[in-house]
Amino acid sequence: MPSSSVTSPGLSPSLPAPPVRVREPGSGEVDLFPLPVDQDFLLPLLDDLFVNHWDKIVFGTLIQGAVFEIRVPAPPRRVRCHDGYLTVDFGLWHFHVCIGLNKGSSRAPTDPELARLRRTGRAELYRMISADGCPRSWGLRLFNGGGENQLTVFFPNPLLGDNDKILKQPDYSRLALWDAVRERYLGLPPDPLDRTATGFPCGG
């Protein structure tokens, strides 16, 4: 298994105190934990998730009308960044996400406005809140400069098993990755609110 060689980013004191609670169409209330959007922060975070936690996460894109939920059977062969684009290579397939400045080439430089549109303009940890006020879903989201979802990483859910089967009793040990990422990248301790749900809200 490859190991991460990317240095962990420092915490950013300029971010707003999380969480920020918003209401989103189709999702209801969502707690947002804003993250820095510079490449020096995002590359170590994504490298950590895909190299060290590939077997725990589900990932893809999430927009109104479509969601891709991808699981992988093995770690990536390579995670690298070139000209602003993160590449996560699984061998038979790979994906790219623009997390830094995309300059293009000397013969075909990228238009500055296009570079801004391509690059991550918003990054956040999030947890979706049920009507009863209890969290029901946890993860990471990146959006480009136009507000389009570049990548969503779904963290292990204590209300669901590995096969997405609803658990009769929550397994809060499945919050370990969520707790670790919050602590490492935002300096936040475990939140008792994350452990208040008694079951998965069907249709919630």
C-alpha positions in Angstrom: 0.0 0.0 0.0 1.4 3.4 -0.9 1.9 5.8 2.0 1.3 9.5 2.0 4.4 11.7 1.4 2.6 15.0 1.5 3.1 17.2 4.4 0.0 17.9 6.6 -1.2 21.5 6.3 -1.3 23.9 9.2 -4.6 25.1 10.7 -5.9 28.3 9.4 -7.0 30.9 12.1 -8.7 33.1 9.4 -11.6 30.7 8.8 -15.0 31.4 10.4 -15.8 29.4 13.6 -17.5 26.3 12.4 -20.1 25.1 11.9 -22.2 27.4 9.7 -25.7 26.0 9.4 -27.5 26.5 6.1 -30.6 25.2 4.4 -30.1 23.5 1.1 -32.8 22.5 -1.4 -33.3 18.8 -1.3 -31.0 18.3 1.7 -32.6 20.5 4.4 -30.3 21.8 7.1 -26.6 21.2 6.7 -23.7 22.1 9.0 -20.7 23.4 7.1 -17.1 23.4 8.4 -15.3 25.7 5.9 -11.8 24.7 4.8 -9.0 26.7 3.1 -9.0 26.3 -0.7 -5.3 26.7 -1.5 -3.5 23.8 -3.1 -1.0 23.5 -0.1 -4.0 22.6 2.1 -6.2 20.6 -0.2 -3.4 18.3 -1.6 -2.4 16.9 1.8 -6.0 16.4 2.8 -7.0 14.6 -0.4 -3.8 12.6 -0.4 -4.5 11.5 3.1 -8.0 10.4 2.3 -7.3 8.5 -0.9 -4.0 6.9 0.2 -4.6 6.1 3.8 -8.4 5.8 3.9 -9.4 4.5 0.4 -11.1 1.5 2.0 -13.4 3.6 4.2 -14.6 6.3 1.9 -17.2 6.5 -0.9 -16.7 9.3 -3.4 -18.0 10.9 -6.6 -20.0 14.0 -7.5 -23.3 15.1 -6.0 -25.6 17.5 -7.8 -29.4 17.8 -8.0 -30.5 14.9 -10.1 -27.4 12.8 -10.0 -25.0 11.2 -7.5 -22.0 9.0 -8.2 -21.0 6.8 -5.3 -17.7 5.0 -6.0 -15.9 2.4 -3.9 -12.5 1.1 -4.8 -11.0 -2.4 -4.2 -7.4 -1.1 -3.8 -5.5 2.0 -3.0 -4.5 4.4 -5.8 -1.2 3.7 -7.6 -0.4 7.4 -7.6 -1.7 10.7 -6.3 0.0 13.8 -7.7 -0.6 17.4 -8.7 0.4 19.0 -12.0 -0.5 22.5 -13.3 -3.1 22.8 -10.6 -4.8 19.5 -11.3 -4.9 16.7 -8.7 -4.8 13.3 -10.3 -5.8 10.2 -8.4 -4.8 7.2 -10.5 -6.3 3.7 -9.8 -4.7 2.0 -12.8 -7.6 1.2 -15.1 -9.1 4.6 -14.4 -8.3 7.9 -12.8 -9.8 11.3 -12.1 -8.7 14.9 -12.1 -9.8 17.8 -9.9 -8.4 21.3 -10.3 -7.3 22.4 -6.8 -4.6 24.9 -7.8 -3.6 27.5 -10.3 -4.0 26.1 -13.9 -1.5 28.0 -16.0 -1.7 26.0 -19.2 1.4 25.9 -21.5 3.5 28.7 -22.9 1.8 28.1 -26.3 -1.7 27.9 -24.9 -1.9 29.7 -21.5 -5.1 29.3 -19.6 -7.3 32.4 -19.6 -7.4 33.8 -16.1 -11.1 33.7 -15.8 -11.2 30.1 -17.0 -8.5 29.3 -14.5 -10.6 30.8 -11.7 -13.7 28.9 -12.8 -11.8 25.6 -12.9 -10.1 25.9 -9.5 -11.7 24.9 -6.2 -13.4 28.0 -4.9 -15.1 26.5 -1.8 -14.1 23.5 0.3 -15.9 22.2 3.4 -16.5 19.3 5.7 -20.3 18.9 6.1 -22.9 17.0 8.0 -26.5 16.8 7.0 -29.1 17.3 9.7 -32.4 15.4 10.0 -35.7 17.0 10.9 -35.2 16.0 14.5 -31.9 17.9 14.7 -29.6 14.9 14.6 -26.8 14.4 12.0 -27.4 11.7 9.4 -24.6 12.1 6.9 -20.9 13.3 7.0 -18.4 14.1 4.4 -16.2 16.5 2.4 -17.2 18.7 -0.6 -15.3 20.7 -3.1 -16.9 23.2 -5.5 -15.2 25.0 -8.4 -15.2 28.8 -9.0 -18.7 28.5 -10.5 -20.2 26.8 -7.5 -20.4 23.3 -9.2 -19.6 20.2 -7.2 -16.1 19.0 -8.1 -15.9 16.2 -5.6 -17.9 14.8 -2.7 -16.3 12.3 -0.3 -18.8 10.4 1.8 -17.4 9.4 5.2 -18.4 6.2 7.0 -21.9 6.6 8.4 -22.6 5.2 11.9 -26.2 4.7 11.0 -25.4 2.5 8.0 -23.3 -0.6 7.5 -20.6 -1.1 4.8 -23.3 -2.3 2.4 -25.5 0.7 3.1 -27.9 -1.4 5.1 -29.6 0.5 7.9 -28.2 -0.6 11.3 -30.6 -1.4 14.1 -28.3 0.4 16.5 -25.8 3.2 15.5 -22.2 2.1 15.4 -20.5 5.3 16.5 -17.0 3.8 16.0 -17.7 4.6 12.3 -17.2 8.3 13.2 -13.5 7.7 13.7 -12.5 9.1 10.3 -14.8 12.2 10.7 -13.4 12.9 14.1 -9.8 12.4 13.0 -10.2 14.7 10.0 -11.9 17.4 12.0 -9.2 17.3 14.6 -6.3 17.2 12.2 -7.4 19.8 9.7 -9.6 22.1 11.9 -8.4 21.5 15.4 -11.8 20.5 16.5 -12.5 17.8 19.2 -15.3 15.2 18.8 -18.8 16.7 18.9 -21.4 15.1 21.1 -24.1 16.2 18.5 -22.7 13.6 16.1 -23.7 10.8 18.5 -27.3 11.8 19.0 -29.1 9.9 16.2 -30.9 6.7 17.2 -31.5 5.4 13.7 -31.3 6.4 10.0 -34.1 8.7 8.9 -35.6 6.8 5.9 -36.3 9.4 3.2 -34.6 12.0 5.3 
